Amino acid sequence: MEEAQGGDVFSLTDPALPSREATFREMGEVPIRFILACVILGLEALHQKNVCYNDLKPENLLVFQDGYVRLSDFGLSRHLQPR
């Protein structure tokens, strides 16, 4: 697994934590929309495979060097049977 050099989204939301990245307030609207779009596309891909993620939180959203955000920690995920 490759390293998420940007850390996680939680480190971007908590100004008390030391971080190389800007906090959400400093980022502005466009990068936040990009992060949300990455999350939505990831969840959509999982749902197409009948997987329920079940653990969506900022700590499980990893930021990579290219700026893309990926879901992590699939321990609570469940494969659902299609109806």
Sequence and secondary structure as in RCSB ss.txt:
>XXXX:A:sequence
MEEAQGGDVFSLTDPALPSREATFREMGEVPIRFILACVILGLEALHQKNVCYNDLKPENLLVFQDGYVRLSDFG
LSRHLQPR
>XXXX:A:secstr
    TT BHHHHH TTS  SS  HHHH HHHHHHHHHHHHHHHHHHHHTTEE     GGGEEE TTS EEE   T
T EE    
